[in-house]
Amino acid sequence: MAHGGTAPAPMGPAPAEPGVGTETAGRDIVVDAALVASLLGVAAADVPGLMRSKAVTSICERGIDDHEGEYRLSFFFQNRRARVTLDAKGKVLRRSVIDFGDVALPRQLHGVGR
């Protein structure tokens, strides 16, 4: 891969970790900072500030057809894109991380379906 990046590393279903998870409540999806931190390689305590400063950005996609009832959350930070797929109850179905090596992920790639 160009620029010293690595191929996506599917991480599969997330193991059950006490205090690390997600929940859905009405239209809100809450993701524990520890889960986001583990995927982006930062400290959990730093996640809220990084999100407020827009150093970490995110998008949420709602599944259709075969993926009805699922949500895909993508988090972007420097050279990493992390994705978490949830069911309607907030259970983590899949998670993955792509590390683009020494090159920061261009802002235009911080979008849906990319």
N, C-alpha and C positions, 0 to 999 in steps of 0.2 A: 504494500500500500504506500502511496506517496507520502512524503513528509514524515516518515518514520512512525506512522500510526499503526495501530493493531486492529485486527479484525474483531468484529463484535464477539463478545464472550457470553453466550447465553448462560444465564445463571439458574434458570429453571425456577420451580416453586420455592418460595422463601421458607426456610425452616421456622418453626414456631419459636419465637424469642420473646420472653416476658418483657413487657413494656415497649416493644418495638412493633408498631403495627399501624393500622389504618382503621377508619370507621367512616361510615356514610350516615348522614343525618339529614333527611329531607334532600335539599339540593346541595348541601355542603359535603365535601370530602376532606377529612382531616388525616394528615399523614404525620406520623411521629418524626420529629427532627432526627432522631437516632437512625431511622431507616434511610432518610435522605442523605445524612452525613456519611453513612457507611458506603453508599453508592457513589458519592461524589468525592470521597477521600478527604473530608474535612471534619472538624469537631462538631458534635451535635449542638453545643452551646453557641457555635458561630452561625448556624443555619438561619435563625430569624434575622439577624443583622445583615447577612449576605443577601437575603431575600428583600429586605427593606431597601437596601442600597442598589438593588437590581443586578448585583453581581451573580446571583443565582436567579434564573428565570424559569418559568414553568408554563406548560399548557396542559389542558385536559381534553381528551376526546371521548365521546360517548359511542359505544359500539352499536352497529346496526347489523341486520341479517343474522349471520351465524354468531355474531359477537354481541347480540342484543343483551342488555343487562350488564355489560362489562364497561369498564372505564380504563383508558390508558393515560397515565400521567407521565409526562416527559419533563425532566429537570436538566438544565444546562448550566455548566459552570466551567469557565476557562476552556480546557481542551476535552471536556467530558460531556457526554449525553447519557443520562440514566433514564430508564423507563421502568414503570411499575404498572402491571395490569391487575385490576381489581374486579371482583364480582360485585353484585349489587349490595351485598352486606359488608363490603370492605375487606374481604379476605384477599390476600395477595395470591394471584394465580401464577404470575410470571414476573421476573425482573431481569434486566440486562443493563450492561454498561458498555459504551464504546469510548475508548480513550484514543484521541486523535494524535497522540504523541506530543512532540514539541510545538505543534502549531495549535493556536487557540481556534476553537470552532467559530467560523464566521457567523456574525449575528443573523444573516439572512437564512441560515440553516436552523435557527431556533424556531421553527414553525411546524405546523401540522403535517404529518405524514412524510416527513423527510428523514 
